[in-house]
Structure formats: structure tokens, C-alpha cells
Amino acid sequence: MHSPEELKGLVEEALERIDLWPELHGQATSVRYSLEVGGKRVRPVIALAVGEALGAPVEQVLPAALALELVHTFSLVHDDLPAMDDDDERRGQPSTWKKFGEGVGVLAGDALLAEAVRLAARYESSAVARELAEATLGMIGGQYLDTMVDGYDLAAVHRLKTGRLFYASVTLALWAVELPEEDQAPWRGFAEELGLLFQIVDDILDEDGYVREHLAEIDADTTVLRDIVDSLAVRRA
């Protein structure tokens, strides 16, 4: 099994050589820039670790993992737009819209989402794409509550805006390795707690303990996943 650092390296290599749809033409430049700005790649790393825990090769889960990272990046690109948070920088670099213009920034996010769907659609079953779409819709709903609604429920916002993609980092891998639905319950329990762990809410304490409890119930080698949970629970990021 690979370490979290090795899995991140595999994700970075795959993102560097990702084949974008040729009809994007010059728009591909802004898409690649959005991905190159970087990040921890936590979500795809978790997906790959779940796949390996279930005995699947990295290559089997990689399209689903990359799709998840593209959706996450799409959300950041659109979140930075003037109509949303109006952020000029992302991770110390100009945000996509700031570097290329607002219109190109909108299209970059659109392209990232469409490319994510194309990756998820590589699987014979439609379950990966469906799970990705449902997680994305939940994330969008959280963004709507956060930016468009006064007096919103903060816990609900974080459950959707942050938690849904962390949940999907587990569940997409389950479908990618073709784990039967009747065997997914303990993994989905872990996924729910993982999503809860990363809701950025000050009054959530010791939630990583519940995540570990769910991991302990899973009949698989979850050593790497425990390492990931431990490291991320400390950062609360």
C-alpha cells in the first residue's frame, strides 16, 4: 500500500498529464492554471486510500479521484468570483478570474465540472457519475445557503459545502472498485463522520474519535486512512 505522501504524488502526476477535451482550445490554459495552483489533494488521496484498502489498484480508482479534485477546484474557482467571495488570490497566487478575467474564470469552472463528469463516466456503471453529481449538487446547495440566504443554518452549510465532497471521497471509491451496495454500510458510516470532521465549526470537538471508531468496524486494512484522518484532524483544514 502507498503512503499518503505517495498517493498525493500519484495524484499530482496524473493531474499534470490529464487530457483535456481538445475543443476547449485556449480555455484549457485557465483550466490547467486552476489545477496547478495546487492544494493538499486530500479528497483524491482519501479516495485512492479507500480503493487500496479494498484491494484495488490505484489505476482503478484514479479517474474517480481526479474527478473529485476537479469538482473541488471548480468550486474554488467559482467561489473566488466577484459575484461570490470576490477573492483576488488563491493560495498565494492570483485567482483564476483575476489572472484571466471574470468571463474566462466562469468558463474555467464550467470546464472543470464538465471534465469531472467525463472522468466519472469512464466507468461501466453510472454509479460513480451519479454519486459525484449528487455530492456536487449538495455542495452547490451549501454555497447557495452561505452566499444567498440571510440567517442560514451554519451547520447545514458546512455539512453540504464542505462535508459532501469529503463524503464522496469515500463513496466514489466504493463504486469505482465495484463494492456491492449491501457491503457499503460501514464505509458510508465512516464517510458520514469524515464529512462531519471537516465541517469547519468551532463547537465540534473530538469528532476524529468517532471517525476512528467507524474505521475500526471496517473489515479491511485501513492503516493509511487512519494516518490521513489523524493528520487532517490535527490541522482541522
C-alpha positions, -999 to 999 in steps of 0.1 A, spaced: 0 0 0 11 36 -7 16 62 20 -5 94 19 25 113 5 30 87 -22 -7 89 -31 -5 126 -33 24 123 -57 4 100 -79 -25 125 -80 -1 153 -89 14 133 -117 -20 124 -131 -32 160 -129 -2 172 -148 -8 148 -177 -46 150 -177 -61 151 -212 -85 180 -215 -111 180 -243 -95 195 -274 -124 217 -282 -117 238 -251 -90 255 -273 -74 284 -254 -97 279 -224 -76 249 -214 -49 273 -202 -70 287 -174 -82 252 -165 -47 239 -161 -37 270 -142 -65 264 -117 -53 229 -111 -16 239 -109 -23 264 -81 -23 233 -61 -35 222 -27 -33 193 -3 -52 170 -27 -69 155 4 -100 143 -13 -84 123 -41 -58 109 -17 -86 96 5 -104 80 -25 -72 62 -35 -66 50 0 -101 36 2 -95 18 -30 -62 3 -18 -78 -7 15 -103 -27 -6 -76 -43 -26 -80 -23 -58 -50 -9 -78 -46 28 -79 -54 29 -116 -89 16 -110 -99 45 -87 -78 72 -102 -104 86 -127 -129 89 -98 -103 105 -76 -93 130 -102 -130 138 -109 -134 147 -73 -104 170 -73 -117 187 -105 -151 194 -88 -134 208 -57 -113 230 -79 -143 241 -99 -159 251 -66 -129 272 -56 -127 289 -90 -163 300 -88 -161 308 -51 -134 334 -59 -155 352 -85 -166 388 -78 -203 377 -76 -193 353 -48 -164 360 -24 -145 383 -47 -111 370 -39 -81 382 -58 -58 354 -46 -59 317 -41 -30 300 -22 -8 330 -27 -14 332 -65 -38 353 -85 -72 336 -85 -83 323 -119 -107 352 -127 -81 378 -115 -54 363 -138 -76 357 -169 -107 379 -165 -141 372 -150 -156 356 -181 -127 332 -185 -129 324 -148 -166 314 -151 -158 292 -181 -128 276 -164 -151 265 -136 -176 252 -161 -149 233 -179 -136 217 -147 -170 204 -138 -176 190 -173 -142 173 -173 -150 158 -139 -182 143 -153 -163 130 -183 -138 112 -160 -166 98 -138 -183 85 -169 -154 62 -178 -167 35 -155 -190 9 -169 -216 16 -142 -232 50 -139 -230 49 -101 -197 68 -99 -211 97 -120 -243 97 -101 -226 98 -67 -204 126 -80 -233 146 -93 -253 142 -60 -222 154 -39 -217 183 -63 -254 194 -60 -251 192 -22 -220 214 -23 -238 239 -45 -267 239 -22 -243 247 7 -228 276 -13 -263 289 -20 -272 289 17 -238 305 25 -239 334 0 -276 339 -10 -296 334 22 -297 355 53 -299 337 87 -288 304 73 -281 273 94 -242 273 97 -241 236 105 -261 228 74 -239 250 53 -207 232 63 -224 198 61 -231 205 25 -204 229 13 -175 211 30 -188 177 41 -204 164 9 -172 162 -11 -154 145 18 -182 120 20 -178 114 -18 -141 109 -14 -151 76 2 -182 67 -17 -169 73 -52 -141 48 -44 -167 22 -33 -184 23 -67 -151 25 -86 -140 -8 -71 -175 -22 -76 -181 -30 -39 -217 -44 -37 -241 -19 -22 -251 -43 6 -214 -42 18 -211 -4 17 -228 5 50 -197 5 73 -178 26 47 -207 50 44 -208 54 82 -171 63 81 -178 87 52 -205 105 72 -182 110 101 -154 121 79 -176 147 63 -186 159 98 -150 161 109 -142 186 82 -172 209 88 -153 240 99 -174 245 130 -158 256 163 -181 236 186 -172 202 170 -148 185 195 -131 151 193 -150 142 161 -119 124 149 -125 98 176 -159 89 160 -142 86 126 -117 62 140 -145 41 156 -161 37 122 -128 27 106 -123 1 133 -156 -15 122 -144 -20 86 -130 -54 77 -101 -41 57 -66 -27 61 -74 10 69 -39 19 82 -33 46 56 -68 60 61 -62 62 99 -29 81 91 -48 105 69 -76 111 95 -50 117 123 -30 142 103 -60 161 90 -78 161 123 -49 180 138 -50 206 111 -88 209 110 -85 221 75 
